[in-house]
Amino acid sequence: MRTNKLRDQWLADQLGLSQPQVCRIRRGQTGTSPERAFQIERLTKGKVKASDVLLVQRHLPANDPTPSAEAA
């Protein structure tokens, strides 16, 4: 868990976001813009695909911060 937090903090610093915001994006609890999704892909050198970030976002019900069973 500590490793994820450190990685989230590094990515947050690169994106200009908070660590909790990045954690929510990683867990699929919140979406992000296509531009930011591509930025995440570039920063992670392709280990995280923009399409994966955006696909999770498409499965989030409107006004529901928790991911659906399909997205998990």
N, C-alpha and C positions, 0 to 999 in steps of 0.2 A: 504494500500500500504506500509506503514511504516513497518508493521508486516512482509510482504514478504521480504522487504529489510533486516531486521534484521535476519530473518531465512536464507536468501541467504548468508548473511555475515558469519553466524555461519557455514553453510555447506561449504562455500568457504574456511574458515580457516581450517576446518577438511580435505578438499581435496587438499589443497595447490593451490587453484585457486583464481582468483579475483571474487568479488561479481558480476560484470557484466557478467563474463563467466557463473557463476551458473545461473544467471537470464536468459541468452539465452538458456541454457540447459532446464530449467524449462518451458520456453515458447515454446520450440520446434523449436527454430530458429537455433540451431546448435546441432550436435550430439556429442556423447562421446564414448569412448571405452567400450566394454563389461565389462572389469575389473572395470572401474570407475562406470558403471551403477550398478554393484553388490555392490560396495563400498557405493554408495548412498543408496541402499536398506538397507544395514546393519546400516548405520548411522541414517537413518530415522526410524529404527526399523520396516521396512516393510510397512510404510505408503506410500512410493514411491517404486513401484516395478521396478526392473531392466528391466523387459519385457516392461513396459510402456515407460521407457526412450528410449529403443532400438526401440520400435515400432514407436514412433514419428520420430526417426532418419530415419527409412526406408521410410517414406513418404516425406522426403525432396528431392526435385529435385536437381540434381547435379549442383553445383555452384550457387544455389539460397538460400540466407540466410533466406527467409521468408517461414513459413510453408504453406503447401498446404491446400486447403479447407477441404480435408478429415481428416487431422491431427488436425484441429481446433475443 
